Amino acid sequence: MLRHLNTASLSNLLLLFNRIWTEQEYPSQWHEAIVIPILKPGKDSSNPLNYRPIALTSCLCKTLERMVNARLVFELENQGCISPLQSGFRRGRSTFDNLVLLETQIRNAFVKRNHLVSVFFDIEKAYDRAWRYGILSTVFNFGFRGNLPIFLKNFLSYRTFRVRVGNFYSNHFIQAPLFQVPTFRAFENFLPWDTHLPPVVQSGHEVPIAPYRVHPPITSANSSSPSVAPVRERSWPRRLLVPETDRKS
């Protein structure tokens, strides 16, 4: 619908967006979302955990969000706020990059006749349980000032949702939203990186710790015994309120 607006209407819409941006007032109607549960393929319909929540929000809200998101992505990339090891959801990058990296490590281990161990970790409901204060603190620590942090704060605060099943609606629930993927990627820079961690010594061998992320996994290679040391990092998910999923890790 918005694509078919004439020039005058588009100018008025841009005026509205600029007013929201400069006056730092977020429309209260945009704080509510209607969630429709969609059953995951091949899952048991009697288990509520097997449904994927799809949130329906205002089209105007989504449009402004995309505009701000484009600028945020540009600044995060331009200022080097995202680790070069992060490949997902980045222009010109792919999670295949990290798969190739893992394959290279496997092949190198074969050539050197070493053992290779890879440990994968999954963060449980990462987007739903993202620490909002941590996200805002990350944005502030990266040097963002002015209207952007305030816009993100308004976007992340006071949000509710209702679940719709057929023609029936649930009561309002507090929503823990996320401003799309970039803020979570920035928030992930709180997590320990291999360049910041010294190797751990086990059984007389140094065990390097790779990024504690889904992509790529923690990997370790040595010539005597396969050993990795992820235990030391088990505390940060609870500290940052992003619990890991044991059954997927």
Summary of the structure (lengths in Angstrom):
residues: 249
radius of gyration: 21.8
end to end distance: 43.5
largest distance: 72.2
contacts: 628
relative contact order: 0.16
helix: 44%
strand: 17%
